[in-house]
Amino acid sequence: MEYGSIEREIHVEATPEVVFEVISSPAHIREWWGADSDFVLVKGATGELAWPAMDHVVPFTVVEARPPRRFSFRWVHPGDELATAANSLLVTFDLVPSGEGTVVRFSESGFREIGWEAAVLEEQYNDHLKGWDRFIPQLGDYITRLVSSS
């Protein structure tokens, strides 16, 4: 396996504007990803994602915030202060209008570029793969509940 990137795609029955708000707002991120976050939605802004139950906090940097089409950020493992191209993974959400809804194209890349030894690379990739296999469907479910309750 190459361990290059993780890609997922889902269709949700919500506008790109609604989806963008859900993927980029701390209040919504808590609901579908379970992470507390605090950041400004501006390119270059830094923040943290925290999962208190796991005592896990990771710094991240907003790479692109182009409502309602794209949100991307870089995140690093604990111990690094600032996410750079050399020490972080790039997460991108591209939102494409589709009928009355939106196709959410997700990707996470940069695993090989970090320079982990082979065993760590495989472990990290598989850990993220399992996580996104859980959280991307949760994102879709959350959006469906949100839209149906409004």
C-alpha positions as CSV (number, residue, x, y, z in Angstrom):
1,M,0.0,0.0,0.0
2,E,1.3,3.5,-0.8
3,Y,-0.2,5.4,2.2
4,G,-0.4,8.5,0.1
5,S,-3.8,9.9,0.8
6,I,-7.3,9.1,2.0
7,E,-10.2,10.1,-0.1
8,R,-13.9,9.9,0.5
9,E,-17.0,11.3,-1.2
10,I,-20.5,11.6,0.1
11,H,-23.7,13.3,-1.2
12,V,-25.8,15.2,1.3
13,E,-29.2,16.8,0.8
14,A,-28.1,20.3,1.9
15,T,-26.7,23.4,0.1
16,P,-23.0,24.0,-0.1
17,E,-23.6,27.0,2.2
18,V,-25.0,24.7,5.0
19,V,-22.3,22.1,4.5
20,F,-19.5,24.7,4.6
21,E,-20.9,26.0,7.9
22,V,-21.0,22.4,9.3
23,I,-17.4,21.6,8.3
24,S,-15.9,24.9,9.4
25,S,-17.8,26.0,12.5
26,P,-16.5,24.9,16.0
27,A,-20.1,24.4,17.2
28,H,-20.9,22.0,14.4
29,I,-17.4,20.3,14.4
30,R,-18.1,19.2,18.0
31,E,-21.3,17.5,16.9
32,W,-20.0,15.4,14.0
33,W,-16.3,15.0,14.8
34,G,-16.5,15.2,18.6
35,A,-13.7,17.7,18.7
36,D,-13.6,21.0,20.6
37,S,-12.1,23.7,18.5
38,D,-11.4,27.4,18.6
39,F,-10.2,29.2,15.5
40,V,-10.9,32.1,13.1
41,L,-12.0,31.1,9.6
42,V,-9.2,32.9,7.8
43,K,-6.3,31.6,5.8
44,G,-3.2,31.3,8.0
45,A,-5.2,31.3,11.3
46,T,-4.1,28.8,13.9
47,G,-6.1,26.9,16.4
48,E,-6.4,23.5,18.1
49,L,-8.6,20.5,17.8
50,A,-9.1,18.8,21.2
51,W,-10.7,15.5,22.1
52,P,-10.9,15.8,25.9
53,A,-12.1,12.3,26.5
54,M,-8.9,11.0,24.9
55,D,-6.7,13.8,26.3
56,H,-5.7,14.5,22.8
57,V,-5.0,18.0,21.4
58,V,-3.5,18.8,18.0
59,P,-2.6,22.2,16.6
60,F,-3.8,23.2,13.1
61,T,-3.6,25.9,10.6
62,V,-6.3,27.1,8.2
63,V,-5.0,26.7,4.7
64,E,-8.0,27.8,2.7
65,A,-11.4,29.1,3.6
66,R,-13.4,29.7,0.5
67,P,-17.1,29.6,1.4
68,P,-19.1,27.8,0.2
69,R,-16.7,25.7,-1.9
70,R,-13.6,24.7,0.0
71,F,-12.2,24.4,3.5
72,S,-8.8,23.0,4.2
73,F,-6.4,22.9,7.1
74,R,-3.1,21.3,8.1
75,W,-2.9,19.5,11.4
76,V,0.1,18.1,13.3
77,H,0.6,15.6,16.1
78,P,1.1,16.8,19.7
79,G,4.5,18.2,20.3
80,D,4.7,20.4,17.2
81,E,3.7,24.0,17.6
82,L,2.9,25.0,14.1
83,A,1.6,23.0,11.1
84,T,3.8,23.3,8.1
85,A,4.0,21.3,4.8
86,A,6.9,19.3,6.3
87,N,5.3,18.2,9.5
88,S,1.6,18.0,8.9
89,L,-1.3,16.4,7.1
90,L,-3.5,18.4,4.7
91,V,-7.3,17.9,5.1
92,T,-9.5,19.3,2.3
93,F,-13.2,19.4,1.9
94,D,-14.4,20.4,-1.6
95,L,-18.1,21.1,-1.9
96,V,-19.8,20.6,-5.3
97,P,-23.4,21.5,-5.9
98,S,-25.4,18.5,-7.1
99,G,-29.1,18.9,-7.7
100,E,-30.7,20.1,-4.4
101,G,-27.7,18.9,-2.4
102,T,-23.9,18.8,-2.3
103,V,-21.2,16.3,-3.1
104,V,-18.6,16.5,-0.3
105,R,-15.2,15.4,-1.6
106,F,-12.8,14.8,1.3
107,S,-9.1,14.1,1.2
108,E,-6.3,13.9,3.7
109,S,-2.7,13.8,2.3
110,G,0.9,14.2,3.4
111,F,1.5,10.9,5.2
112,R,4.6,10.0,3.2
113,E,5.9,13.6,3.3
114,I,6.2,13.7,7.0
115,G,9.1,11.2,6.9
116,W,7.8,8.7,9.4
117,E,9.5,5.3,9.5
118,A,7.6,2.6,7.6
119,A,5.9,1.1,10.7
120,V,4.8,4.5,12.0
121,L,3.6,5.6,8.6
122,E,1.4,2.4,8.3
123,E,0.1,2.8,11.8
124,Q,-0.8,6.5,11.4
125,Y,-2.4,6.0,7.9
126,N,-4.5,3.1,9.2
127,D,-5.5,5.0,12.3
128,H,-6.7,8.0,10.1
129,L,-8.3,5.7,7.6
130,K,-10.4,4.1,10.4
131,G,-11.2,7.5,11.8
132,W,-12.4,9.0,8.6
133,D,-14.4,5.9,7.8
134,R,-16.3,6.7,11.0
135,F,-16.4,10.5,10.8
136,I,-17.3,11.1,7.2
137,P,-20.6,9.1,7.5
138,Q,-21.2,10.9,10.8
139,L,-20.8,14.2,9.0
140,G,-23.5,13.1,6.5
141,D,-25.8,11.9,9.2
142,Y,-25.4,15.1,11.2
143,I,-26.1,17.3,8.2
144,T,-29.3,15.2,7.4
145,R,-30.5,15.7,11.0
146,L,-29.7,19.4,11.0
147,V,-31.5,20.0,7.7
148,S,-34.5,17.9,8.6
149,S,-35.0,19.7,11.9
150,S,-35.0,23.2,10.3
